[in-house]
């Protein structure tokens, strides 16, 4: 995907991106078993995941806007969303999405007060805020935010946004300067894991990690999102 954006003249790269998308639509939504009423029924299970998120045989509903930007012809994204209907009677179908929920919670838990208050303003966008602090476009700011959320190192960040290792380290330094409390709190969480081998979120949910002799943590990087 990064190469397809960086080299738009290489049509084969965009074709690979399109094929991946079409394969995802086909495997996730179009190969479901139907019942006698010609309907399929996805399941949701919040108890069987390490993060506490909803576990489902369905991924997030596709957003047609994203696919339009990729110029995928005859994509079924719109039709797939229309396939979700309620049963007869007084039942209803609710669809919801949180706005930058991980960033909001991280700001609250870390005590980054100015950021927490900023989210109360209509139209505030942390991805744009980060981009401004780094002197880059919003898309890069968003990728840096997500990389920080998942505790990615400089080398991983460089691969995600397609920059040099030196640039990635510079972005991480600028991020730390803009969000010092978030950076400090994440370092505190990591230190806690290394010391006791586990960490708990504000609601008591624990996650255990294996800490090697070299101090490296072996386990999912969800220590970044304490509410999970």
C-alpha positions in Angstrom: 0.0 0.0 0.0 2.8 2.4 0.8 4.6 1.6 -2.5 1.4 2.0 -4.4 1.0 5.5 -3.1 4.7 6.4 -3.5 4.9 5.0 -7.1 1.5 5.6 -8.7 3.0 5.1 -12.2 3.6 1.4 -11.3 0.1 0.1 -12.0 0.9 -3.4 -10.8 1.2 -2.1 -7.3 -2.3 -0.7 -7.3 -3.6 -4.0 -8.8 -2.1 -5.9 -5.8 -3.8 -3.5 -3.4 -7.1 -3.9 -5.2 -6.7 -7.7 -5.2 -6.1 -7.8 -1.5 -9.2 -5.7 -0.9 -11.4 -7.8 -3.1 -10.0 -11.0 -1.5 -10.9 -9.6 2.0 -14.4 -8.7 0.8 -14.9 -12.2 -0.6 -13.5 -14.2 2.3 -15.0 -12.1 5.1 -18.5 -11.3 3.7 -19.4 -13.2 0.6 -18.6 -16.8 1.7 -20.9 -16.9 4.7 -23.3 -19.9 5.2 -26.9 -18.9 4.8 -29.8 -20.2 6.8 -33.2 -21.3 5.5 -34.3 -17.7 5.2 -31.3 -16.9 3.0 -29.6 -14.9 5.8 -26.3 -15.1 7.5 -25.6 -14.4 11.1 -22.3 -13.1 12.3 -21.3 -13.7 15.9 -19.7 -11.4 18.5 -17.8 -12.6 21.6 -16.2 -10.1 23.9 -14.9 -12.8 26.3 -12.5 -14.8 24.1 -9.9 -12.1 23.2 -6.8 -11.0 25.0 -7.5 -7.4 24.4 -11.2 -7.4 25.5 -12.4 -6.1 22.1 -15.3 -7.7 20.4 -14.2 -10.9 18.7 -16.2 -11.7 15.6 -16.1 -13.6 12.3 -16.8 -10.3 10.7 -14.3 -7.5 10.5 -15.2 -3.8 10.6 -17.9 -3.0 8.1 -16.2 -1.6 5.0 -16.5 2.1 4.4 -17.3 2.9 0.8 -15.5 6.2 0.9 -12.1 4.5 1.3 -12.7 2.2 -1.6 -13.8 5.0 -3.8 -10.4 6.7 -3.2 -8.7 3.5 -4.3 -10.8 3.6 -7.5 -11.9 -0.1 -7.2 -14.4 -0.6 -10.0 -17.7 -2.3 -9.2 -16.7 -2.8 -5.6 -19.5 -4.3 -3.5 -18.8 -2.3 -0.4 -22.0 -0.3 -0.6 -24.1 -3.4 -1.3 -22.5 -5.2 1.7 -23.5 -2.5 4.1 -27.1 -2.6 2.7 -27.2 -6.4 3.4 -27.4 -5.8 7.2 -31.1 -5.4 8.0 -33.2 -5.8 11.1 -35.8 -8.5 11.6 -39.5 -7.7 11.6 -41.2 -6.3 14.7 -39.7 -3.9 17.2 -36.1 -5.0 16.8 -33.6 -2.5 15.6 -30.1 -2.5 14.1 -27.6 0.0 15.7 -24.3 0.9 14.1 -21.8 3.0 16.0 -18.2 4.2 15.8 -16.1 6.0 18.3 -14.0 9.0 17.2 -10.3 8.4 18.1 -11.4 6.4 21.1 -7.9 5.0 21.9 -6.3 8.5 21.8 -9.1 9.9 24.0 -8.6 7.2 26.7 -4.8 7.4 26.6 -5.0 11.1 27.1 -7.2 10.6 30.2 -5.2 7.8 31.7 -1.8 9.5 31.2 -3.0 12.9 32.6 -2.3 14.7 29.3 -4.8 17.3 30.5 -4.6 19.8 27.6 -5.2 17.0 25.1 -8.1 15.6 27.1 -9.7 19.1 27.1 -9.0 19.5 23.4 -11.1 16.5 22.6 -14.1 18.3 24.1 -13.8 20.9 21.3 -15.9 20.2 18.2 -13.8 19.2 15.2 -10.6 18.6 17.2 -8.4 16.0 15.4 -5.3 14.6 17.1 -4.0 13.2 13.9 -3.8 16.8 12.5 -2.4 18.0 15.8 0.4 15.5 15.6 1.0 16.2 11.9 1.4 19.9 12.7 3.9 19.2 15.5 5.9 17.0 13.2 5.7 19.3 10.2 4.1 16.5 8.0 0.8 15.7 6.3 -2.2 14.4 8.4 -1.8 10.8 7.1 1.8 10.6 8.4 0.6 12.1 11.7 -2.1 9.4 12.0 0.5 6.7 11.3 2.8 8.1 13.9 -0.1 8.2 16.5 -1.0 4.6 15.8 2.7 3.5 15.9 3.0 5.2 19.3 -0.2 3.6 20.5 1.2 0.1 19.7 4.7 0.9 21.1 6.4 0.6 17.7 10.1 1.3 17.6 11.9 3.7 15.2 12.7 0.9 12.8 9.1 -0.3 12.7 7.8 3.3 12.3 10.2 3.9 9.4 8.8 0.9 7.6 5.2 2.0 8.2 5.6 5.5 6.9 8.4 4.8 4.4 11.1 7.1 5.8 14.6 6.8 6.9 15.5 5.5 10.4 16.9 9.0 11.3 13.6 10.6 10.3 11.6 8.1 12.3 13.7 8.8 15.4 13.2 12.5 14.8 9.4 12.0 14.6 9.4 10.0 17.8 11.4 12.7 19.6 9.0 15.4 18.4 6.1 13.2 19.5 7.5 12.8 23.0 8.0 16.6 23.2 4.4 17.2 22.2 2.9 14.5 24.4 5.3 14.2 27.4 2.8 12.7 29.8 1.7 10.1 27.4 5.3 9.1 26.7 6.1 9.0 30.4 3.0 6.9 31.2 3.8 4.4 28.6 7.4 4.0 29.8 5.9 3.6 33.3 3.6 0.8 32.1 6.5 -1.0 30.4 8.6 -0.8 33.5 5.7 -2.2 35.5 5.5 -5.2 33.1 9.2 -5.8 33.3 9.1 -5.7 37.1 6.1 -7.9 37.9 5.4 -9.7 34.6 1.8 -8.5 34.4 -0.2 -5.4 34.3 -3.9 -4.6 34.9 -6.2 -2.0 33.4 -8.4 0.4 35.5 -11.1 -2.3 35.7 -8.8 -5.1 37.1 -8.4 -7.0 33.9 -4.9 -8.5 33.9 -2.5 -9.4 31.1 0.6 -11.5 31.7 3.8 -11.2 29.8 7.1 -13.2 29.6 10.1 -11.1 30.3 13.4 -12.5 29.1 16.7 -12.2 30.8 17.6 -9.4 28.4 14.6 -7.4 29.6 12.7 -7.9 26.4 8.9 -8.3 26.7 7.4 -11.3 24.9 3.7 -10.7 24.4 1.1 -8.6 22.7 1.7 -4.9 22.6 -1.7 -4.0 24.1 0.1 -2.6 27.2 -0.3 0.6 25.2 -4.1 0.6 25.6 -4.8 0.1 29.3 -8.6 0.1 29.1 -8.3 -3.1 27.1 
